[in-house]
Amino acid sequence: MSASSSRPAAPAWLEVPADPNDLAPGVWPASAGRSAAGGLEIGGVLATDLAARFGTPLYVLDEDEVRTRARRTLAAFRAAAERHGTTARVYYAGKAFLSTEVVRWIDEEGLALDVCSPGELAVALAGGADPTRLGFHGNNKSTAELRRAVEIGLGSIIVDSFDEIARLGEVTSGLASPQTVLIRVNTGIHAETHDFLATAHEDQKFGFSPDAARLAAARIRDVPGLRLAGLHCHIGSQIFGADGFAASAERLVTLHAELLQGGDLPVMNLGGGFGIAYTRADSPSGIEELADRIVDAVAHSCAAHGVAIPQLAFEPGRSIVGAAGVTLYTVGTVKPVDLGDGLGRTYVSVDGGMSDNARPALYGADYSARIASRVSPDAPILTRVVGSHCESGDIVVDAEYLPGDIARGDLLAVPATGAYCFSLSSNYNYVPRPAVVAVRDGSARIIVRGETVDDLLARDVGAPSSRKGQA
């Protein structure tokens, strides 16, 4: 069977663009555009200037895009909650992208923050986050991590197992003020997303089934050092519509109403996972629509059970920072490949790859790309943007139409890389991780320094540079 008959050269959703230089609305930051000379601008800064100053690969983060999306998200959930006589808090999900600068941005925009590792907690505190406005996630928190969280007065710990409840009981023994906790519940709603991104079905590592959550609540309420504040659930990530969130909310309210018989539960955290557009074919729901439909579902279910609507909390990450990011690469080898049956594809190799964006390899994630250094009059050709790593699965953009004259030395931009690219980056093939640069109002500054090969060698105790510092 030929390659063309076993797998189409281009996916059905990918259309041939009328202009392979255009920037699809919603995929790129709102500030992205073309200069008079045709170069890509982000935040008022030319991509070519960024590449010349900071090198490539380079993560570029539009500060105003992050701030605007954070502000809009908070306003949407607060307005939806107020319509039903309650309040809403928005936690930024730090795992999407975290640096001390981003901690300051989201704090200034009124958002709280959730973390899920000692490193993320350290970054949050270094960025000036108020410990009382932090949520702490994780299925395998160590006793030392729990002790640290309790000692700094962390706002809420989302408990994930009976083992964690027992160890928290030991850590909090004798405390004057109890530690606030929430129970993570698997509501059984399977998100319409990649299996690795769906987190509310029972056969996975996170949370409690509803039956187990009932027992967990009883155990927590028997521990003097713990205060059960409510329930938490998260159905998955990169979800476009509200149906799954609404169905999960209704199931969570049913359990909430039952557990109210044993004591107060003032908080309900419905997680995050709101999707963004990675390609022009993607159509995620607006945050206002999501907020209204989810909160309406909670209110309807609470009314059906005859209970008051609790304080609500949400944990978006990708939907705030994802579209704010653009990764810049320099094009290297350009290689046409004959697929047979008259079909072809051009492989465009860039100076990065799966070490700076693991999502295509992990999830088969789709992305877009455009030449950033110029506009081209050439007709579009089908391309696959690939990295420089020694893996056939090192794909940056699986399928994209780019101008037919794309060539070595061109600057290529991949949008919607603000979430889970830096966070998942690695040193595979001993490649240093790129810098992160923030742009705003025509200026650019490094917010996370890029690594060098010397940085990597400094960790290798057998390298001469490392031995110099040893006694």
C-alpha positions as CSV (number, residue, x, y, z in Angstrom):
1,M,0.0,0.0,0.0
2,S,1.4,3.4,-0.9
3,A,2.0,6.2,1.6
4,S,-0.6,8.3,0.0
5,S,-3.3,5.6,0.3
6,S,-2.5,4.6,3.9
7,R,-2.3,8.2,5.1
8,P,-3.3,11.4,3.4
9,A,-0.5,13.8,2.6
10,A,-2.4,16.5,4.3
11,P,-5.2,16.2,7.0
12,A,-8.7,16.9,5.9
13,W,-9.0,20.0,8.1
14,L,-6.0,21.7,6.5
15,E,-7.0,24.0,3.7
16,V,-4.7,25.5,1.1
17,P,-4.5,29.2,2.1
18,A,-5.2,31.9,-0.4
19,D,-2.2,33.7,1.1
20,P,0.5,31.6,2.9
21,N,1.7,34.7,4.6
22,D,-1.5,35.5,6.5
23,L,-1.8,35.3,10.3
24,A,-5.0,33.5,11.4
25,P,-7.0,35.5,13.9
26,G,-7.2,33.8,17.3
27,V,-4.2,31.7,16.7
28,W,-1.6,34.5,17.0
29,P,-1.4,37.2,19.8
30,A,-3.7,40.2,19.1
31,S,-0.6,42.4,18.6
32,A,0.9,40.2,15.9
33,G,1.0,41.7,12.4
34,R,3.2,42.4,9.4
35,S,5.4,45.4,9.2
36,A,5.5,47.6,6.1
37,A,8.4,45.5,4.9
38,G,6.6,42.3,5.5
39,G,8.3,41.1,8.7
40,L,6.4,39.6,11.6
41,E,5.9,42.0,14.6
42,I,4.8,40.9,18.1
43,G,4.2,43.4,20.8
44,G,5.6,46.1,18.5
45,V,8.9,44.3,18.1
46,L,10.1,42.8,14.8
47,A,10.8,39.1,14.9
48,T,14.0,39.6,13.0
49,D,15.2,42.0,15.6
50,L,14.4,39.5,18.4
51,A,16.3,36.7,16.6
52,A,19.3,39.0,15.9
53,R,19.4,40.1,19.6
54,F,18.6,36.8,21.4
55,G,19.2,34.0,18.9
56,T,17.0,31.1,17.9
57,P,15.2,29.0,19.0
58,L,13.5,31.6,21.1
59,Y,10.3,31.7,23.1
60,V,8.5,35.0,22.7
61,L,5.7,35.9,25.2
62,D,3.4,38.8,24.6
63,E,2.9,40.3,28.1
64,D,-0.2,42.3,27.1
65,E,-1.8,39.1,25.7
66,V,-1.3,37.3,29.0
67,R,-2.6,40.2,31.0
68,T,-5.6,40.8,28.8
69,R,-6.6,37.1,28.9
70,A,-6.1,36.9,32.6
71,R,-8.2,40.0,33.2
72,R,-11.0,38.8,30.8
73,T,-11.1,35.4,32.4
74,L,-11.5,36.8,35.9
75,A,-14.2,39.2,34.8
76,A,-16.1,36.5,33.0
77,F,-16.2,34.1,36.0
78,R,-16.9,36.8,38.5
79,A,-19.8,38.2,36.4
80,A,-21.3,34.7,35.9
81,A,-21.0,34.0,39.6
82,E,-22.5,37.3,40.7
83,R,-25.6,36.7,38.5
84,H,-26.3,33.7,40.8
85,G,-25.5,35.5,44.0
86,T,-22.0,33.9,44.7
87,T,-18.4,34.7,44.1
88,A,-15.6,33.2,41.9
89,R,-11.9,33.0,42.3
90,V,-9.6,32.2,39.3
91,Y,-6.3,30.4,39.9
92,Y,-3.8,30.5,37.1
93,A,-2.5,27.0,36.5
94,G,1.3,27.4,36.8
95,K,2.1,24.2,35.1
96,A,1.2,25.8,31.7
97,F,4.1,28.3,32.0
98,L,5.7,29.7,35.1
99,S,8.3,32.3,35.8
100,T,8.6,35.0,38.5
101,E,7.6,37.6,36.0
102,V,4.4,35.7,35.1
103,V,3.6,35.3,38.8
104,R,3.8,39.1,39.1
105,W,1.6,39.6,36.0
106,I,-1.2,37.3,37.1
107,D,-1.1,38.7,40.7
108,E,-1.4,42.2,39.4
109,E,-4.4,41.2,37.3
110,G,-6.1,39.7,40.4
111,L,-5.6,36.0,39.9
112,A,-4.6,33.4,42.5
113,L,-2.1,30.7,41.5
114,D,-2.0,26.9,41.7
115,V,1.3,24.9,41.8
116,C,2.0,21.2,41.7
117,S,5.7,20.7,42.6
118,P,8.3,22.1,45.1
119,G,9.9,23.9,42.1
120,E,6.7,25.6,41.1
121,L,6.0,26.6,44.7
122,A,9.5,28.1,44.9
123,V,9.0,30.1,41.7
124,A,5.6,31.4,43.0
125,L,7.1,32.5,46.3
126,A,10.1,34.1,44.6
127,G,7.7,36.0,42.4
128,G,6.0,37.5,45.5
129,A,2.9,35.3,45.5
130,D,0.8,35.4,48.7
131,P,0.9,31.9,50.1
132,T,-2.7,32.2,51.2
133,R,-3.7,32.6,47.5
134,L,-2.0,29.4,46.4
135,G,-3.5,26.0,45.7
136,F,-1.2,22.9,45.9
137,H,-1.9,19.9,43.6
138,G,-0.1,16.6,43.1
139,N,-0.8,12.9,43.3
140,N,2.5,12.1,45.1
141,K,3.3,15.0,47.4
142,S,6.0,14.0,49.8
143,T,5.8,14.6,53.6
144,A,8.4,17.3,53.3
145,E,6.4,19.1,50.6
146,L,3.3,18.9,52.7
147,R,5.1,20.2,55.8
148,R,6.5,23.1,53.8
149,A,3.1,24.0,52.5
150,V,1.6,23.9,56.0
151,E,4.5,26.0,57.4
152,I,4.1,28.8,55.0
153,G,0.3,29.0,55.5
154,L,-0.6,27.8,52.0
155,G,-4.2,28.6,51.1
156,S,-5.5,25.1,50.1
157,I,-4.0,21.7,49.5
158,I,-6.0,19.5,47.0
159,V,-5.8,16.0,48.5
160,D,-5.5,13.1,46.1
161,S,-5.3,9.9,48.2
162,F,-6.0,8.4,51.6
163,D,-2.2,8.1,52.2
164,E,-2.0,11.9,51.8
165,I,-4.8,12.5,54.2
166,A,-3.0,10.4,56.8
167,R,0.3,12.1,56.4
168,L,-1.3,15.5,56.4
169,G,-2.9,14.5,59.7
170,E,0.6,13.8,61.1
171,V,2.0,17.1,59.7
172,T,-0.8,19.2,61.1
173,S,-1.0,17.6,64.5
174,G,-1.1,20.2,67.2
175,L,-1.6,23.2,64.9
176,A,-3.5,26.1,66.3
177,S,-5.2,26.7,63.0
178,P,-6.2,23.8,60.7
179,Q,-4.9,23.4,57.2
180,T,-7.6,24.0,54.5
181,V,-8.0,21.1,52.1
182,L,-10.1,20.2,49.1
183,I,-10.9,16.6,47.8
184,R,-10.1,15.9,44.2
185,V,-13.0,14.0,42.7
186,N,-13.2,12.0,39.5
187,T,-16.7,12.7,38.2
188,G,-16.5,10.1,35.5
189,I,-16.9,12.6,32.7
190,H,-14.4,11.7,29.9
191,A,-13.3,14.9,28.2
192,E,-13.3,15.0,24.4
193,T,-9.5,15.3,24.2
194,H,-6.4,13.1,23.9
195,D,-6.5,10.2,26.5
196,F,-3.4,11.6,28.2
197,L,-5.2,14.9,28.7
198,A,-8.4,13.5,30.1
199,T,-8.2,13.4,33.9
200,A,-11.7,12.7,35.4
201,H,-12.2,9.1,34.5
202,E,-11.5,6.5,37.2
203,D,-8.7,4.5,35.7
204,Q,-5.9,7.0,36.2
205,K,-3.7,8.3,38.9
206,F,-5.6,11.4,40.1
207,G,-8.3,11.9,42.7
208,F,-11.0,9.8,44.3
209,S,-14.1,8.2,42.8
210,P,-17.3,9.6,44.3
211,D,-17.6,6.6,46.7
212,A,-14.0,7.0,47.8
213,A,-14.5,10.8,48.2
214,R,-17.3,10.2,50.7
215,L,-15.0,8.1,52.8
216,A,-12.2,10.7,52.3
217,A,-14.5,13.5,53.6
218,A,-15.3,11.5,56.7
219,R,-11.6,10.9,57.4
220,I,-10.6,14.5,56.9
221,R,-13.4,15.7,59.2
222,D,-12.0,13.4,61.9
223,V,-8.5,15.0,61.8
224,P,-8.3,18.1,64.1
225,G,-5.6,19.7,62.0
226,L,-7.5,19.7,58.8
227,R,-10.5,21.7,57.5
228,L,-12.4,20.3,54.6
229,A,-13.4,23.4,52.5
230,G,-14.9,21.6,49.5
231,L,-14.6,19.5,46.4
232,H,-12.3,19.8,43.4
233,C,-12.5,18.3,39.9
234,H,-10.7,18.6,36.6
235,I,-11.9,16.8,33.6
236,G,-9.0,17.3,31.2
237,S,-7.3,19.8,29.0
238,Q,-7.7,21.5,25.6
239,I,-11.5,21.3,25.7
240,F,-13.4,23.5,23.3
241,G,-17.0,23.3,24.5
242,A,-18.9,23.6,27.8
243,D,-20.9,20.3,27.8
244,G,-18.3,18.2,29.6
245,F,-17.7,20.9,32.2
246,A,-21.5,21.3,32.8
247,A,-22.1,17.6,33.1
248,S,-19.1,17.3,35.5
249,A,-20.4,20.2,37.6
250,E,-23.8,18.6,38.0
251,R,-22.2,15.4,39.3
252,L,-20.0,17.3,41.6
253,V,-23.0,19.3,43.0
254,T,-24.8,16.0,43.7
255,L,-21.9,14.8,45.9
256,H,-21.5,18.3,47.4
257,A,-25.1,18.3,48.5
258,E,-24.8,14.9,50.1
259,L,-21.6,15.8,52.0
260,L,-23.2,19.0,53.3
261,Q,-25.0,16.8,55.8
262,G,-21.7,16.2,57.6
263,G,-20.6,19.9,57.7
264,D,-20.0,23.1,55.8
265,L,-18.4,23.0,52.3
266,P,-18.0,26.6,51.3
267,V,-15.8,26.1,48.1
268,M,-16.3,24.2,44.8
269,N,-13.3,24.2,42.5
270,L,-14.2,23.1,38.9
271,G,-10.7,23.1,37.5
272,G,-9.7,24.3,34.1
273,G,-8.7,22.8,30.8
274,F,-10.2,25.4,28.4
275,G,-8.9,25.0,24.9
276,I,-7.2,27.5,22.5
277,A,-6.8,27.6,18.7
278,Y,-3.6,26.1,17.5
279,T,-4.7,26.2,13.8
280,R,-7.3,28.1,11.9
281,A,-9.5,25.0,12.0
282,D,-9.9,25.2,15.8
283,S,-12.9,26.9,17.2
284,P,-12.8,27.0,21.0
285,S,-15.7,28.6,22.9
286,G,-15.2,32.1,24.3
287,I,-14.4,32.3,27.9
288,E,-17.6,34.3,28.6
289,E,-19.7,31.5,27.1
290,L,-17.8,28.9,29.1
291,A,-18.2,30.8,32.3
292,D,-21.9,31.4,31.9
293,R,-22.7,27.8,31.0
294,I,-20.6,26.2,33.7
295,V,-21.9,28.5,36.4
296,D,-25.4,28.1,35.1
297,A,-25.1,24.3,35.4
298,V,-23.9,24.6,39.0
299,A,-26.7,27.0,39.9
300,H,-29.3,24.7,38.3
301,S,-28.0,21.6,40.0
302,C,-27.8,23.4,43.4
303,A,-31.4,24.6,43.0
304,A,-32.5,21.0,42.2
305,H,-30.8,19.7,45.4
306,G,-32.1,22.6,47.5
307,V,-28.7,23.8,48.5
308,A,-26.9,27.2,48.3
309,I,-24.4,27.8,45.6
310,P,-20.9,27.6,47.1
311,Q,-18.0,29.9,46.3
312,L,-16.6,28.9,43.0
313,A,-13.0,28.5,41.8
314,F,-11.5,27.8,38.4
315,E,-8.0,26.9,37.2
316,P,-7.2,28.0,33.6
317,G,-3.6,28.0,32.4
318,R,-3.4,27.3,28.7
319,S,-6.3,29.6,27.8
320,I,-4.4,32.5,29.5
321,V,-0.8,32.0,28.3
322,G,-1.0,29.7,25.3
323,A,-1.9,32.2,22.6
324,A,0.5,34.7,24.0
325,G,3.5,32.6,23.0
326,V,5.3,32.4,19.6
327,T,8.5,30.4,19.1
328,L,11.0,31.6,16.5
329,Y,13.3,29.2,14.6
330,T,15.9,29.5,11.9
331,V,15.3,27.3,8.9
332,G,18.1,25.0,7.9
333,T,17.7,22.1,5.5
334,V,14.8,22.2,3.1
335,K,14.1,18.8,1.5
336,P,11.4,17.8,-1.0
337,V,10.2,14.3,-0.6
338,D,8.3,12.2,-3.2
339,L,5.3,10.4,-1.5
340,G,4.3,8.5,-4.6
341,D,1.1,8.7,-6.7
342,G,2.1,12.2,-7.7
343,L,2.1,13.5,-4.2
344,G,4.9,15.3,-2.4
345,R,5.9,17.1,0.8
346,T,8.7,19.4,1.6
347,Y,10.5,18.8,4.9
348,V,11.6,22.1,6.5
349,S,14.2,21.5,9.3
350,V,14.6,24.1,12.0
351,D,17.2,24.7,14.8
352,G,14.9,23.4,17.6
353,G,12.3,20.7,17.8
354,M,11.0,18.2,20.4
355,S,13.4,19.6,23.1
356,D,11.5,22.9,23.0
357,N,8.1,21.6,22.0
358,A,7.3,18.0,23.1
359,R,3.6,18.3,22.5
360,P,3.5,16.9,18.9
361,A,5.5,13.9,20.0
362,L,3.5,13.4,23.2
363,Y,0.0,14.1,22.0
364,G,0.1,14.4,18.2
365,A,-0.6,18.1,18.7
366,D,-1.1,20.3,15.6
367,Y,0.4,23.7,15.2
368,S,0.7,26.4,12.5
369,A,3.7,28.2,11.1
370,R,4.5,31.2,9.0
371,I,7.7,32.8,7.6
372,A,8.5,35.6,10.0
373,S,11.4,37.4,8.2
374,R,9.5,38.3,5.0
375,V,6.4,37.9,2.9
376,S,6.6,35.7,-0.2
377,P,4.8,36.0,-3.6
378,D,5.2,32.2,-4.1
379,A,2.2,29.8,-4.1
380,P,1.9,27.6,-1.1
381,I,3.4,24.1,-0.9
382,L,2.7,21.3,1.6
383,T,5.4,21.2,4.2
384,R,6.2,19.4,7.4
385,V,8.3,21.4,9.9
386,V,10.7,19.1,11.7
387,G,13.4,19.6,14.4
388,S,17.1,18.8,14.5
389,H,16.9,15.9,16.9
390,C,17.8,12.3,16.2
391,E,14.2,11.0,16.2
392,S,11.8,10.5,13.3
393,G,9.0,11.7,15.5
394,D,10.8,15.1,16.0
395,I,8.0,17.1,14.4
396,V,7.2,20.7,15.1
397,V,4.3,21.2,12.7
398,D,3.0,18.0,11.1
399,A,1.3,19.7,8.1
400,E,1.3,23.3,7.0
401,Y,1.2,25.2,3.7
402,L,4.2,27.6,3.4
403,P,5.4,29.6,0.4
404,G,7.2,27.5,-2.2
405,D,10.4,29.5,-1.9
406,I,11.0,28.8,1.8
407,A,14.8,28.5,2.1
408,R,17.7,28.1,4.5
409,G,18.1,31.2,6.7
410,D,14.4,32.1,6.7
411,L,13.0,32.9,10.2
412,L,10.0,30.7,11.0
413,A,7.4,31.5,13.6
414,V,5.2,28.9,15.3
415,P,2.2,30.5,17.2
416,A,0.3,29.3,20.3
417,T,3.4,28.0,22.0
418,G,3.0,29.8,25.3
419,A,1.6,26.8,27.2
420,Y,3.4,23.5,27.8
421,C,6.4,24.2,25.5
422,F,8.8,25.8,28.0
423,S,7.3,23.7,30.8
424,L,8.0,20.4,29.0
425,S,11.3,21.4,27.4
426,S,14.3,19.2,27.8
427,N,18.0,18.8,27.0
428,Y,17.5,15.9,24.7
429,N,20.6,15.4,22.4
430,Y,22.3,17.8,24.9
431,V,20.5,20.7,23.3
432,P,20.3,23.8,25.6
433,R,16.9,25.1,26.4
434,P,15.9,28.5,24.7
435,A,15.5,31.8,26.4
436,V,12.1,33.3,27.1
437,V,11.6,36.9,26.0
438,A,8.7,39.1,27.0
439,V,7.6,41.8,24.5
440,R,5.4,44.8,25.2
441,D,5.0,48.3,23.7
442,G,7.9,47.9,21.3
443,S,10.4,46.6,23.8
444,A,11.7,43.2,24.7
445,R,13.4,41.7,27.7
446,I,14.6,38.3,28.8
447,I,12.5,36.8,31.6
448,V,14.1,33.4,31.6
449,R,17.7,33.1,30.5
450,G,18.5,30.6,27.9
451,E,21.0,27.8,28.6
452,T,24.4,27.3,27.0
453,V,26.4,24.2,26.4
454,D,28.7,25.4,29.2
455,D,25.6,25.3,31.5
456,L,25.1,21.7,30.6
457,L,28.7,20.7,31.0
458,A,28.8,22.5,34.4
459,R,26.5,19.7,35.7
460,D,28.7,16.9,34.4
461,V,31.1,16.2,37.2
462,G,33.5,14.6,34.7
463,A,33.9,17.7,32.6
464,P,37.0,19.8,33.2
465,S,35.0,22.9,33.8
466,S,33.2,21.1,36.7
467,R,36.3,19.7,38.2
468,K,37.8,23.2,38.5
469,G,35.4,24.0,41.3
470,Q,36.0,20.8,43.3
471,A,38.4,20.7,46.2
